[in-house]
Amino acid sequence: MTTRRRRGRVELATARSLREIGDLPKGLGGLAEAALTLAKALDDGAGLSTAAVARELRATMTELAKGGGRDDGPDPIEELVRQLSSPVPAEVGDTEDV
């Protein structure tokens, strides 16, 4: 029989914050898992690295919160691809008039 591990206070608070953020854009699921791993490390006692782990958890949660807000504007990657795909006007062109 597998015993369930009790989650610590930081891990529970992090999970609650992730639920408040809501659906994450593609690619941020791993970051959410990293946040839970960092929170678990703090609950388990991170020793001398407690401050560094706490800073990393704060930075991770900040990034997730930014990504959690939906922006209905243009996708910056699609915009870059569009710009790179458009023809480049020649500054020095043929001498023929068109």
C-alpha positions in Angstrom: 0.0 0.0 0.0 1.3 3.4 -0.9 1.2 6.1 1.8 0.3 9.6 0.7 2.8 12.2 1.4 1.5 15.2 3.3 2.3 18.4 1.5 3.9 21.2 3.5 2.7 24.8 3.9 4.8 26.3 1.2 3.9 23.6 -1.3 0.2 24.0 -0.5 0.4 27.8 -0.8 2.2 27.4 -4.2 -0.4 25.0 -5.5 -3.1 27.4 -4.4 -1.4 30.2 -6.2 -1.0 28.1 -9.3 -4.8 27.4 -9.2 -5.4 31.2 -8.9 -3.3 31.9 -11.9 -5.5 29.5 -13.9 -4.7 27.9 -17.3 -1.2 28.5 -18.4 0.0 29.2 -21.9 1.7 26.4 -23.8 5.2 25.8 -22.5 4.7 26.9 -18.9 3.6 23.6 -17.5 7.1 22.6 -16.7 7.7 25.9 -15.0 4.7 25.2 -12.8 6.1 21.8 -11.8 9.4 23.4 -11.1 7.7 25.8 -8.7 6.1 22.9 -6.8 9.5 21.2 -6.6 11.1 24.4 -5.2 8.2 24.7 -2.7 8.7 21.1 -1.6 12.4 21.7 -1.1 11.6 24.7 1.2 9.1 22.6 3.1 11.7 19.8 3.5 14.3 22.2 4.7 16.7 23.5 2.1 19.5 24.1 4.6 22.0 26.7 3.6 20.3 27.2 0.2 17.0 28.3 1.7 17.4 31.9 0.6 18.4 30.9 -2.9 15.5 28.4 -3.3 13.0 31.0 -2.0 14.3 33.6 -4.5 14.0 31.1 -7.3 10.5 30.2 -6.3 9.6 33.9 -6.2 11.0 34.5 -9.6 9.3 31.3 -11.0 5.9 32.3 -9.6 6.4 35.9 -11.0 7.0 34.5 -14.5 4.0 32.2 -14.2 1.8 35.1 -13.1 2.9 37.1 -16.1 2.2 34.2 -18.4 -1.1 33.6 -16.8 -2.6 36.9 -18.0 -4.0 36.5 -21.5 -2.9 39.0 -24.1 -5.1 39.0 -27.1 -2.5 41.0 -29.1 -0.4 39.6 -31.9 1.8 36.7 -31.1 5.4 38.1 -31.1 6.8 35.0 -32.7 4.3 35.1 -35.5 5.0 38.8 -36.0 8.8 38.1 -36.2 8.2 35.3 -38.7 6.0 37.6 -40.8 8.6 40.3 -40.8 11.4 37.9 -41.7 9.3 36.4 -44.5 8.5 39.7 -46.2 10.6 40.8 -49.1 13.5 43.1 -48.4 13.4 46.3 -50.5 16.7 46.7 -52.4 18.4 50.0 -51.8 20.5 49.5 -54.9 18.2 48.2 -57.6 18.3 47.5 -61.3 18.6 50.5 -63.6 15.4 49.4 -65.4 12.3 51.4 -64.7 9.3 49.3 -64.0 
